[in-house]
């Protein structure tokens, strides 16, 4: 789990900051950026959990749910990268350096969204 700790910290930090924003600020871009990030994290987790299957798209649950969607998708990805229990029969767990690199790439993606949103 140490390989994903920095990623989880970035995910939780961004989710907490989005939860604290008023509706008017969320509508200025952070909600849309957050939804795009949550969808990307969910797709990455699905590629690890269910390789070879088309990823399902995370629905738009509204601007007030985007922080929770980021948190859930981020934690799902961290769990998949840390070699959690298989979600499907076709799972090929990412281990070692590949998982570390994927966690680092995902953390950079989260930080880029945070910076674009001015958080």
Number of C-alpha atoms within 10 A of each C-alpha: 13 9 19 23 14 16 26 22 13 20 25 20 17 22 23 14 12 25 16 11 15 10 12 8 13 20 12 11 13 22 23 17 16 26 22 17 22 27 21 20 26 23 19 22 22 22 19 21 27 19 17 11 10 10 16 10 11 16 10 15 11 11 18 15 16 25 24 18 24 26 21 18 23 32 20 19 27 24 16 25 25 20 18 15 11 14 12 10 9 13 18 15 19 17 13 12 10 11 20 19 13 19 23 17 13 25 21 15 18 25 18 13 18 21 11 11 19 8 13
